[in-house]
Amino acid sequence: MNIKKILIASSVLGLLFTLGIAGVSQTASAQASPAKKSLNKTLKATTAVNMRKGIGTKYKKIMTVEKGIFVKATKYSKGWYKVSANGKTGWVSGKYLASAPANYKDAGLVELSEKDGFIIDLKYATKKNFMGYALYPKDSKALVAKSTAAKLKKANQLAHKNGYNIKIWDVYRPLSVQWEMYNKIQNHNYVANPALDSNHSKGVSVDVTLVDSKGKELKMPTKFDSFSTKAGRYYKGNSKTAQKNMDYLTKIMTQSGFKTINSEWWHYNDLSTTHPTLDVPTK
């Protein structure tokens, strides 16, 4: 072999060696810092899970994402999702997250409106509630499961026969809001423990009253969210007018398929409907 061929062979070997080193380096770099895939999807916590500052359990806990809470995922890496929930952002293991509907229509909820003959007055979209601040956006919709909507429309038709309308104070309530309320009250007689169950968060509970033809609320035992024994169905100190009006509301609601609870005269459940717990936005 002459010198020229030796030099060419040496150059080729050197180039291959250099490329090999570069390839190994690039592979090692990729393994050390895997790309974080960007995305935009809604997920649901299948159990209570910790949100952390980084990917892995070695990172500091930011908060606990409760079971059933919906989170917005923006990145994915190493089996973990970067998510936002309750105003905080961090990483959660994908083992404890599942796909979830992104909006109320995908979740099987429907809107009730004044076109249906209802008076809409969502108390939790205002500051006029026991929390003292708005829990829903101002332009929130009155949402319920489809079968619940049908029952409430039937009840409203019965009310119309006597010149009344049903006023809606609250219907579907996102699970994250239920947690916020329960953490303040800590009394399941007035706010259901979301760790156990919440019919409001399923869209099958309604909080309602009656108004006359001029839109004035009928006299009832108490105001909305009066967390006292006076709000109970079996309280003996009601005026005759309040008792009569409550009994009439109870009559048309139960005739339409709703069930009562003892602690709140305004609250009715559609227990014949099976619907999942939800945390989708109210608009």
C-alpha positions in Angstrom: 0.0 0.0 0.0 1.5 3.4 -1.0 1.6 6.4 1.2 -1.3 8.2 -0.5 -3.7 5.2 0.2 -2.5 5.1 3.8 -3.2 8.8 4.3 -6.7 8.4 2.8 -7.5 5.4 4.9 -6.3 7.2 8.0 -8.5 10.2 7.2 -11.6 8.0 6.7 -11.0 6.2 10.0 -10.5 9.5 11.8 -13.8 10.8 10.4 -15.7 7.7 11.4 -14.2 7.9 14.9 -15.2 11.5 15.2 -18.7 10.8 14.0 -19.0 7.9 16.4 -18.0 10.1 19.4 -20.4 12.8 18.3 -23.3 10.3 18.0 -22.6 8.8 21.4 -22.4 12.3 22.9 -25.7 13.3 21.3 -27.4 10.0 22.4 -26.2 10.5 26.0 -27.3 14.1 25.9 -30.8 13.1 24.7 -31.0 10.4 27.4 -29.9 12.9 30.1 -32.4 15.6 29.0 -35.4 14.1 27.2 -37.5 16.6 25.2 -40.6 17.8 27.0 -43.5 17.3 24.7 -45.9 20.3 24.6 -49.6 19.6 24.6 -53.0 21.0 25.7 -55.3 18.5 27.2 -57.7 18.1 30.2 -57.0 15.3 32.6 -58.6 14.0 35.8 -57.0 12.8 39.0 -58.0 9.2 39.6 -56.9 9.5 43.2 -55.4 12.1 45.5 -52.0 12.8 44.2 -49.1 15.2 44.9 -48.2 18.0 42.6 -44.4 18.6 42.7 -41.9 21.2 41.5 -40.1 18.8 39.2 -40.3 15.5 37.5 -40.0 12.8 40.2 -40.9 12.2 43.9 -37.6 13.8 45.0 -39.0 17.2 44.3 -40.8 19.3 46.8 -44.6 19.0 47.1 -46.6 22.0 45.9 -50.1 20.8 46.8 -52.3 17.7 46.8 -54.6 17.4 43.8 -57.7 15.7 45.2 -59.4 12.8 43.5 -61.7 13.8 40.7 -60.2 17.2 40.2 -59.6 18.2 36.6 -56.2 19.6 35.6 -54.9 21.3 32.4 -51.8 19.6 31.1 -49.3 21.6 29.0 -46.2 19.4 28.9 -45.3 15.7 29.2 -42.0 14.1 30.0 -40.8 10.8 31.6 -44.4 9.7 32.4 -45.1 13.0 34.2 -47.4 15.9 33.2 -46.9 19.6 33.9 -50.4 20.7 35.0 -52.3 23.6 36.4 -54.9 23.3 39.1 -56.3 25.7 41.7 -54.1 28.5 40.4 -50.9 26.5 40.9 -48.6 24.8 38.4 -46.3 21.7 38.8 -45.6 18.1 37.8 -47.9 15.1 38.5 -47.3 11.5 37.7 -49.3 10.2 34.7 -50.0 7.0 36.7 -52.7 8.9 38.6 -54.3 10.9 35.7 -56.9 9.9 33.1 -58.4 11.6 30.1 -61.4 13.9 30.9 -63.9 16.0 29.0 -62.7 19.6 28.4 -66.1 21.4 28.5 -69.6 21.0 29.7 -71.0 19.8 26.4 -68.4 17.0 26.2 -69.3 16.2 29.8 -73.0 15.6 28.9 -74.4 18.8 30.6 -77.0 21.1 29.2 -77.8 24.7 29.8 -81.0 26.0 31.5 -81.9 29.5 30.5 -84.6 32.1 30.8 -85.8 31.0 27.4 -87.0 27.9 29.1 -89.1 30.0 31.5 -86.7 29.9 34.4 -85.3 32.9 36.4 -81.5 32.5 36.6 -79.8 33.9 39.7 -76.6 31.9 40.2 -75.5 33.0 43.7 -72.0 31.6 43.4 -71.3 33.8 40.3 -71.7 36.8 42.7 -70.4 37.9 46.1 -73.9 37.3 47.6 -73.1 33.9 49.1 -71.7 32.5 52.4 -68.2 32.5 51.0 -68.3 36.3 50.4 -66.8 36.2 46.9 -67.7 34.8 43.5 -66.8 31.2 43.0 -67.9 31.1 39.3 -67.2 33.5 36.4 -69.8 36.2 36.1 -71.1 34.8 32.8 -71.5 31.2 34.0 -74.3 29.1 32.6 -76.8 27.1 34.7 -75.8 23.6 33.8 -77.4 20.2 34.7 -77.5 16.6 33.4 -80.0 16.2 30.5 -82.5 14.1 32.5 -82.3 16.6 35.4 -83.1 19.4 33.0 -86.2 17.5 31.8 -87.4 17.0 35.3 -86.9 20.7 36.3 -88.7 21.9 33.1 -91.6 19.6 34.1 -91.7 21.2 37.6 -91.6 24.7 36.1 -94.6 23.8 34.0 -96.5 22.8 37.1 -95.5 26.1 38.7 -96.7 28.1 35.7 -100.2 26.7 36.3 -100.4 28.8 39.5 -98.6 31.8 38.1 -95.2 31.1 39.5 -91.7 30.5 38.0 -88.8 28.5 39.4 -85.8 30.6 40.2 -82.4 28.8 40.0 -79.8 29.6 42.7 -77.3 26.8 41.9 -77.1 23.7 39.8 -73.9 22.0 38.5 -70.9 22.9 40.7 -67.4 22.1 39.7 -65.7 19.7 42.1 -62.8 22.1 42.7 -65.4 24.7 43.9 -67.0 22.0 46.1 -63.7 21.4 47.8 -63.2 25.1 48.3 -66.6 25.4 50.0 -66.2 22.3 52.1 -62.8 23.3 53.3 -64.4 26.4 54.8 -67.5 24.9 56.3 -66.3 21.4 57.2 -70.0 20.3 57.8 -71.4 17.7 55.5 -75.0 18.6 56.7 -74.7 21.8 54.6 -71.8 21.2 52.2 -71.3 17.6 50.9 -67.8 16.2 51.5 -66.4 15.9 48.0 -64.2 13.1 49.0 -67.3 11.0 49.5 -69.8 12.3 47.0 -71.3 15.5 45.6 -74.5 15.5 43.5 -74.0 19.1 42.6 -70.7 18.2 41.0 -72.5 15.6 39.0 -75.0 18.1 37.7 -78.0 16.2 39.3 -78.7 18.6 42.2 -80.6 21.9 42.0 -81.0 24.7 44.5 -84.3 26.6 43.7 -87.1 28.7 45.0 -90.3 30.2 43.5 -91.1 33.7 42.3 -94.5 35.3 41.4 -95.6 36.8 38.1 -93.7 40.0 39.0 -90.5 38.2 39.7 -90.8 38.6 43.5 -89.6 35.6 45.6 -92.2 33.9 47.6 -91.9 33.8 51.4 -89.9 30.7 52.4 -88.5 29.5 55.8 -85.1 31.1 55.3 -82.8 32.8 52.8 -80.6 30.7 50.6 -77.6 29.0 52.3 -79.0 29.7 55.8 -76.9 27.1 57.6 -79.3 26.7 60.6 -82.0 24.4 61.9 -84.6 26.9 60.5 -83.7 25.8 57.0 -84.6 22.2 57.8 -87.7 20.6 56.4 -89.1 19.6 59.8 -88.5 22.9 61.6 -91.7 23.7 63.6 -91.3 27.5 63.8 -92.2 28.5 60.2 -94.9 31.0 59.5 -98.0 29.6 57.8 -97.2 31.4 54.6 -93.6 30.1 54.5 -94.7 26.5 55.3 -97.4 26.6 52.6 -94.9 27.9 50.0 -92.3 25.4 50.9 -94.8 22.5 50.8 -96.0 23.7 47.3 -92.4 23.8 46.0 -91.8 20.4 47.5 -94.9 19.0 45.9 -94.1 20.1 42.3 -90.5 19.1 42.6 -91.2 15.6 43.9 -94.0 15.1 41.4 -91.4 15.8 38.7 -89.0 13.2 40.0 -86.8 15.0 42.5 -85.9 13.9 46.1 -85.5 16.2 49.1 -82.9 16.4 51.8 -83.8 17.2 55.4 -81.3 20.0 56.1 -82.1 22.4 53.2 -85.6 23.3 51.9 -84.2 24.6 48.6 -82.1 21.6 47.7 -83.4 18.8 45.4 -81.6 15.7 44.0 -82.3 13.8 40.8 -81.2 10.4 42.1 -82.6 8.4 39.2 -79.8 9.8 37.0 -76.3 8.3 36.9 -73.7 10.9 36.0 -70.0 11.2 36.7 -68.4 13.7 39.1 -67.1 16.6 37.0 -64.8 19.7 37.2 -65.4 21.3 33.9 -65.9 25.1 33.6 -69.3 26.6 34.1 -69.3 28.4 30.8 
